[in-house]
Amino acid sequence: MVDRVRIDKWLWAARFFKTRSLANEAVARHRVRIGGQRIKASRQVMVGDVIQIEKVPYEFVVTVLALNDQRRPAIEAQALYEETTASREARQALGDQLKNDRMAHKGLAGEGRPSKKQRRQIIRFQNRNDTSDHGSGADTDADGETIA
């Protein structure tokens, strides 16, 4: 193990980002902070640092437990940090809210394209409304009968 690692390498090794360039971009856009301060990609991470990582729409607050500059399996990557309970609960609450929003939207919007049966019902409904509009035009006599 090493005693210091660049933040972009550590984020990549801890599997917060798929590539180092994505980690580097997140740091450049100030979506990663150490101790609440903006940093550069060359910033060295040390054990005990508190890192805030913003991955839209979620935000992680983790404490560095170990350092590694190589990408290892997920089980080993999870041993590099510990997420705070407040961060975990906030992410869970946001995830539940987003899930509920998706379910509510899906309920209002339907399930995509109408089926063949539903299309026929729509056409029948539209035609019924169209015929009632045409029947009450100027083509009727005083008794309401249609003139041929």
ABEGO torsion letter per residue (X at the ends): XBABBBAAAAAAAAGABABAAAAAAAAAAGABBBGGBBBBAABBBBBGBBBBBBBOABBBBBBBABBBABBBBAAAAAAABBBBAAAAAAAAAAAAAAAAAAAAAAAAAEAEBBBAAAAAAAAAAAAAAAAAAAAABAABBAAGBBBX
